[in-house]
Amino acid sequence: MQNLSIPQDNIERQVKQVMRENYASMEKDVYNNCRKRINDEFYDKFISKAKAQRSQIGDDDLKILLSTLKKSYENSGMHKDAKALEAQISKLDIRV
């Protein structure tokens, strides 16, 4: 019977590859498990609260939304859109 010798660095490389694959699989399982638990526990509550709030948007909420959108347009270099939004805000007589 022959004594087979495998270079140590080949074994190390294979072990590291198997460990990377195992860690990737474990990370994916943990992520999916956490996501499923969060969805199971909170998703329905969130959707029902969001649906209830849809009809109850007030002026303050509108101000926050429009000002945030305007700032986002300005920050992304969409100055024409920001000016158009500013014109719409002024028509609505909402101070932002």
Distance bins in CASP14 RR format, pairs under 12 A and 6 or more apart:
PFRMAT RR
TARGET T0000
AUTHOR 0000-0000-0000
RMODE 2
METHOD distances of the structure
MODEL  1
4 10 0 0 0 0 0 1 0 0 0 0 0
4 11 0 0 0 0 0 1 0 0 0 0 0
5 11 0 0 0 0 0 1 0 0 0 0 0
6 12 0 0 0 0 0 1 0 0 0 0 0
6 13 0 0 0 0 0 1 0 0 0 0 0
6 14 0 0 0 0 1 0 0 0 0 0 0
6 15 0 0 0 0 0 1 0 0 0 0 0
7 13 0 0 0 0 1 0 0 0 0 0 0
7 14 0 0 0 0 0 1 0 0 0 0 0
8 14 0 0 0 0 0 1 0 0 0 0 0
8 15 0 0 0 0 0 1 0 0 0 0 0
9 15 0 0 0 0 0 1 0 0 0 0 0
9 16 0 0 0 0 0 1 0 0 0 0 0
10 16 0 0 0 0 0 1 0 0 0 0 0
10 17 0 0 0 0 0 1 0 0 0 0 0
11 17 0 0 0 0 0 1 0 0 0 0 0
11 18 0 0 0 0 0 1 0 0 0 0 0
12 18 0 0 0 0 0 1 0 0 0 0 0
12 19 0 0 0 0 0 1 0 0 0 0 0
13 19 0 0 0 0 0 1 0 0 0 0 0
13 20 0 0 0 0 0 1 0 0 0 0 0
14 20 0 0 0 0 0 1 0 0 0 0 0
14 21 0 0 0 0 0 1 0 0 0 0 0
15 21 0 0 0 0 0 1 0 0 0 0 0
15 22 0 0 0 0 0 1 0 0 0 0 0
16 22 0 0 0 0 0 1 0 0 0 0 0
16 23 0 0 0 0 0 1 0 0 0 0 0
17 23 0 0 0 0 0 1 0 0 0 0 0
17 24 0 0 0 0 0 1 0 0 0 0 0
18 24 0 0 0 0 0 1 0 0 0 0 0
18 25 0 0 0 0 0 1 0 0 0 0 0
19 25 0 0 0 0 0 1 0 0 0 0 0
19 26 0 0 0 0 0 1 0 0 0 0 0
20 26 0 0 0 0 0 1 0 0 0 0 0
20 27 0 0 0 0 0 1 0 0 0 0 0
21 27 0 0 0 0 0 1 0 0 0 0 0
21 28 0 0 0 0 0 1 0 0 0 0 0
22 28 0 0 0 0 0 1 0 0 0 0 0
22 29 0 0 0 0 0 1 0 0 0 0 0
23 29 0 0 0 0 0 1 0 0 0 0 0
23 30 0 0 0 0 0 1 0 0 0 0 0
24 30 0 0 0 0 0 1 0 0 0 0 0
24 31 0 0 0 0 0 1 0 0 0 0 0
25 31 0 0 0 0 0 1 0 0 0 0 0
25 32 0 0 0 0 0 1 0 0 0 0 0
26 32 0 0 0 0 0 1 0 0 0 0 0
26 33 0 0 0 0 0 1 0 0 0 0 0
27 33 0 0 0 0 0 1 0 0 0 0 0
27 34 0 0 0 0 0 1 0 0 0 0 0
28 34 0 0 0 0 0 1 0 0 0 0 0
28 35 0 0 0 0 0 1 0 0 0 0 0
29 35 0 0 0 0 0 1 0 0 0 0 0
29 36 0 0 0 0 0 1 0 0 0 0 0
30 36 0 0 0 0 0 1 0 0 0 0 0
30 37 0 0 0 0 0 1 0 0 0 0 0
31 37 0 0 0 0 0 1 0 0 0 0 0
31 38 0 0 0 0 0 1 0 0 0 0 0
32 38 0 0 0 0 0 1 0 0 0 0 0
32 39 0 0 0 0 0 1 0 0 0 0 0
33 39 0 0 0 0 0 1 0 0 0 0 0
33 40 0 0 0 0 0 1 0 0 0 0 0
34 40 0 0 0 0 0 1 0 0 0 0 0
34 41 0 0 0 0 0 1 0 0 0 0 0
34 42 0 0 0 0 0 1 0 0 0 0 0
35 41 0 0 0 0 0 1 0 0 0 0 0
35 42 0 0 0 0 0 1 0 0 0 0 0
35 43 0 0 0 0 0 1 0 0 0 0 0
36 42 0 0 0 0 0 1 0 0 0 0 0
36 43 0 0 0 0 0 1 0 0 0 0 0
37 43 0 0 0 0 0 1 0 0 0 0 0
38 44 0 0 0 0 0 1 0 0 0 0 0
38 45 0 0 0 0 0 1 0 0 0 0 0
38 46 0 0 0 0 1 0 0 0 0 0 0
39 45 0 0 0 0 0 1 0 0 0 0 0
39 46 0 0 0 0 1 0 0 0 0 0 0
39 47 0 0 0 0 0 1 0 0 0 0 0
40 46 0 0 0 0 0 1 0 0 0 0 0
42 48 0 0 0 0 0 1 0 0 0 0 0
42 49 0 0 0 0 1 0 0 0 0 0 0
42 50 0 0 0 0 0 1 0 0 0 0 0
43 49 0 0 0 0 0 1 0 0 0 0 0
43 50 0 0 0 0 0 1 0 0 0 0 0
44 50 0 0 0 0 0 1 0 0 0 0 0
44 51 0 0 0 0 0 1 0 0 0 0 0
45 51 0 0 0 0 0 1 0 0 0 0 0
45 52 0 0 0 0 0 1 0 0 0 0 0
46 52 0 0 0 0 0 1 0 0 0 0 0
46 53 0 0 0 0 0 1 0 0 0 0 0
47 53 0 0 0 0 0 1 0 0 0 0 0
47 54 0 0 0 0 0 1 0 0 0 0 0
48 54 0 0 0 0 0 1 0 0 0 0 0
49 56 0 0 0 0 0 1 0 0 0 0 0
50 56 0 0 0 0 0 1 0 0 0 0 0
50 57 0 0 0 0 0 1 0 0 0 0 0
53 61 0 0 0 0 1 0 0 0 0 0 0
54 61 0 0 0 0 0 1 0 0 0 0 0
55 61 0 0 0 0 0 1 0 0 0 0 0
56 62 0 0 0 0 0 1 0 0 0 0 0
57 63 0 0 0 0 0 1 0 0 0 0 0
57 64 0 0 0 0 0 1 0 0 0 0 0
57 65 0 0 0 0 1 0 0 0 0 0 0
57 66 0 0 0 0 0 1 0 0 0 0 0
58 64 0 0 0 0 1 0 0 0 0 0 0
58 65 0 0 0 0 1 0 0 0 0 0 0
58 66 0 0 0 0 0 1 0 0 0 0 0
58 94 0 0 0 0 0 1 0 0 0 0 0
59 65 0 0 0 0 0 1 0 0 0 0 0
59 66 0 0 0 0 0 1 0 0 0 0 0
59 89 0 0 0 0 0 1 0 0 0 0 0
59 92 0 0 0 0 1 0 0 0 0 0 0
59 93 0 0 0 0 0 1 0 0 0 0 0
59 94 1 0 0 1 0 0 0 0 0 0 0
59 95 0 0 0 0 1 0 0 0 0 0 0
59 96 0 0 0 0 0 1 0 0 0 0 0
60 66 0 0 0 0 0 1 0 0 0 0 0
60 67 0 0 0 0 0 1 0 0 0 0 0
60 94 0 0 0 0 1 0 0 0 0 0 0
60 95 0 0 0 0 0 1 0 0 0 0 0
60 96 0 0 0 0 0 1 0 0 0 0 0
61 67 0 0 0 0 0 1 0 0 0 0 0
61 68 0 0 0 0 0 1 0 0 0 0 0
61 94 0 0 0 0 0 1 0 0 0 0 0
62 68 0 0 0 0 0 1 0 0 0 0 0
62 69 0 0 0 0 0 1 0 0 0 0 0
62 88 0 0 0 0 0 1 0 0 0 0 0
62 89 0 0 0 0 1 0 0 0 0 0 0
62 92 1 0 0 1 0 0 0 0 0 0 0
62 93 0 0 0 0 0 1 0 0 0 0 0
62 94 1 0 0 1 0 0 0 0 0 0 0
62 95 0 0 0 0 0 1 0 0 0 0 0
62 96 0 0 0 0 1 0 0 0 0 0 0
63 69 0 0 0 0 0 1 0 0 0 0 0
63 70 0 0 0 0 0 1 0 0 0 0 0
63 89 0 0 0 0 1 0 0 0 0 0 0
63 92 0 0 0 0 1 0 0 0 0 0 0
63 93 0 0 0 0 0 1 0 0 0 0 0
63 94 1 0 1 0 0 0 0 0 0 0 0
63 95 1 0 0 1 0 0 0 0 0 0 0
63 96 1 0 1 0 0 0 0 0 0 0 0
64 70 0 0 0 0 0 1 0 0 0 0 0
64 71 0 0 0 0 0 1 0 0 0 0 0
64 94 0 0 0 0 0 1 0 0 0 0 0
64 96 0 0 0 0 1 0 0 0 0 0 0
65 71 0 0 0 0 0 1 0 0 0 0 0
65 72 0 0 0 0 0 1 0 0 0 0 0
65 85 0 0 0 0 0 1 0 0 0 0 0
65 89 0 0 0 0 0 1 0 0 0 0 0
65 92 0 0 0 0 0 1 0 0 0 0 0
65 94 0 0 0 0 0 1 0 0 0 0 0
65 96 0 0 0 0 1 0 0 0 0 0 0
66 72 0 0 0 0 0 1 0 0 0 0 0
66 73 0 0 0 0 0 1 0 0 0 0 0
66 82 0 0 0 0 0 1 0 0 0 0 0
66 84 0 0 0 0 0 1 0 0 0 0 0
66 85 1 0 0 1 0 0 0 0 0 0 0
66 86 0 0 0 0 1 0 0 0 0 0 0
66 87 0 0 0 0 0 1 0 0 0 0 0
66 88 1 0 0 1 0 0 0 0 0 0 0
66 89 1 0 1 0 0 0 0 0 0 0 0
66 90 0 0 0 0 0 1 0 0 0 0 0
66 91 0 0 0 0 0 1 0 0 0 0 0
66 92 0 0 0 0 1 0 0 0 0 0 0
66 94 1 0 0 1 0 0 0 0 0 0 0
66 95 0 0 0 0 0 1 0 0 0 0 0
66 96 1 0 0 1 0 0 0 0 0 0 0
67 73 0 0 0 0 0 1 0 0 0 0 0
67 74 0 0 0 0 0 1 0 0 0 0 0
67 82 0 0 0 0 0 1 0 0 0 0 0
67 85 0 0 0 0 1 0 0 0 0 0 0
67 86 0 0 0 0 0 1 0 0 0 0 0
67 89 0 0 0 0 1 0 0 0 0 0 0
67 94 0 0 0 0 1 0 0 0 0 0 0
67 95 0 0 0 0 1 0 0 0 0 0 0
67 96 1 0 1 0 0 0 0 0 0 0 0
68 74 0 0 0 0 0 1 0 0 0 0 0
68 75 0 0 0 0 0 1 0 0 0 0 0
68 82 0 0 0 0 0 1 0 0 0 0 0
68 85 0 0 0 0 0 1 0 0 0 0 0
68 89 0 0 0 0 0 1 0 0 0 0 0
68 96 0 0 0 0 1 0 0 0 0 0 0
69 75 0 0 0 0 0 1 0 0 0 0 0
69 76 0 0 0 0 0 1 0 0 0 0 0
69 78 0 0 0 0 0 1 0 0 0 0 0
69 81 0 0 0 0 1 0 0 0 0 0 0
69 82 0 0 0 0 1 0 0 0 0 0 0
69 84 0 0 0 0 0 1 0 0 0 0 0
69 85 1 0 0 1 0 0 0 0 0 0 0
69 86 0 0 0 0 0 1 0 0 0 0 0
69 88 0 0 0 0 0 1 0 0 0 0 0
69 89 0 0 0 0 1 0 0 0 0 0 0
69 96 0 0 0 0 1 0 0 0 0 0 0
70 76 0 0 0 0 0 1 0 0 0 0 0
70 77 0 0 0 0 0 1 0 0 0 0 0
70 78 0 0 0 0 1 0 0 0 0 0 0
70 79 0 0 0 0 0 1 0 0 0 0 0
70 81 0 0 0 0 1 0 0 0 0 0 0
70 82 1 0 1 0 0 0 0 0 0 0 0
70 83 0 0 0 0 1 0 0 0 0 0 0
70 84 0 0 0 0 1 0 0 0 0 0 0
70 85 1 0 1 0 0 0 0 0 0 0 0
70 86 1 0 0 1 0 0 0 0 0 0 0
70 87 0 0 0 0 0 1 0 0 0 0 0
70 88 0 0 0 0 1 0 0 0 0 0 0
70 89 1 0 0 1 0 0 0 0 0 0 0
70 90 0 0 0 0 0 1 0 0 0 0 0
70 94 0 0 0 0 0 1 0 0 0 0 0
70 96 1 0 0 1 0 0 0 0 0 0 0
71 77 0 0 0 0 0 1 0 0 0 0 0
71 78 0 0 0 0 0 1 0 0 0 0 0
71 79 0 0 0 0 0 1 0 0 0 0 0
71 81 0 0 0 0 0 1 0 0 0 0 0
71 82 0 0 0 0 1 0 0 0 0 0 0
71 85 0 0 0 0 1 0 0 0 0 0 0
71 86 0 0 0 0 0 1 0 0 0 0 0
71 96 0 0 0 0 1 0 0 0 0 0 0
72 78 0 0 0 0 1 0 0 0 0 0 0
72 81 0 0 0 0 1 0 0 0 0 0 0
72 82 0 0 0 0 1 0 0 0 0 0 0
72 85 0 0 0 0 1 0 0 0 0 0 0
73 79 1 0 0 1 0 0 0 0 0 0 0
73 80 0 0 0 0 1 0 0 0 0 0 0
73 81 1 0 1 0 0 0 0 0 0 0 0
73 82 1 1 0 0 0 0 0 0 0 0 0
73 83 0 0 0 0 1 0 0 0 0 0 0
73 84 0 0 0 0 1 0 0 0 0 0 0
73 85 1 0 0 1 0 0 0 0 0 0 0
73 86 0 0 0 0 1 0 0 0 0 0 0
73 88 0 0 0 0 0 1 0 0 0 0 0
73 89 0 0 0 0 0 1 0 0 0 0 0
74 80 0 0 0 0 0 1 0 0 0 0 0
74 81 0 0 0 0 1 0 0 0 0 0 0
74 82 1 0 1 0 0 0 0 0 0 0 0
74 83 0 0 0 0 1 0 0 0 0 0 0
74 84 0 0 0 0 0 1 0 0 0 0 0
74 85 0 0 0 0 1 0 0 0 0 0 0
74 86 0 0 0 0 1 0 0 0 0 0 0
75 81 0 0 0 0 0 1 0 0 0 0 0
75 82 0 0 0 0 1 0 0 0 0 0 0
76 82 0 0 0 0 1 0 0 0 0 0 0
77 83 0 0 0 0 0 1 0 0 0 0 0
78 84 0 0 0 0 1 0 0 0 0 0 0
78 85 0 0 0 0 1 0 0 0 0 0 0
79 85 0 0 0 0 0 1 0 0 0 0 0
79 86 0 0 0 0 0 1 0 0 0 0 0
80 86 0 0 0 0 0 1 0 0 0 0 0
80 87 0 0 0 0 0 1 0 0 0 0 0
81 87 0 0 0 0 0 1 0 0 0 0 0
81 88 0 0 0 0 0 1 0 0 0 0 0
82 88 0 0 0 0 0 1 0 0 0 0 0
82 89 0 0 0 0 0 1 0 0 0 0 0
82 96 0 0 0 0 0 1 0 0 0 0 0
83 89 0 0 0 0 0 1 0 0 0 0 0
83 90 0 0 0 0 0 1 0 0 0 0 0
84 90 0 0 0 0 0 1 0 0 0 0 0
84 91 0 0 0 0 0 1 0 0 0 0 0
85 91 0 0 0 0 0 1 0 0 0 0 0
85 92 0 0 0 0 0 1 0 0 0 0 0
85 94 0 0 0 0 0 1 0 0 0 0 0
85 96 0 0 0 0 1 0 0 0 0 0 0
86 92 0 0 0 0 0 1 0 0 0 0 0
86 94 0 0 0 0 0 1 0 0 0 0 0
86 95 0 0 0 0 0 1 0 0 0 0 0
86 96 0 0 0 0 1 0 0 0 0 0 0
87 94 0 0 0 0 0 1 0 0 0 0 0
88 94 0 0 0 0 1 0 0 0 0 0 0
88 96 0 0 0 0 0 1 0 0 0 0 0
89 95 0 0 0 0 1 0 0 0 0 0 0
89 96 1 0 1 0 0 0 0 0 0 0 0
90 96 0 0 0 0 1 0 0 0 0 0 0
END
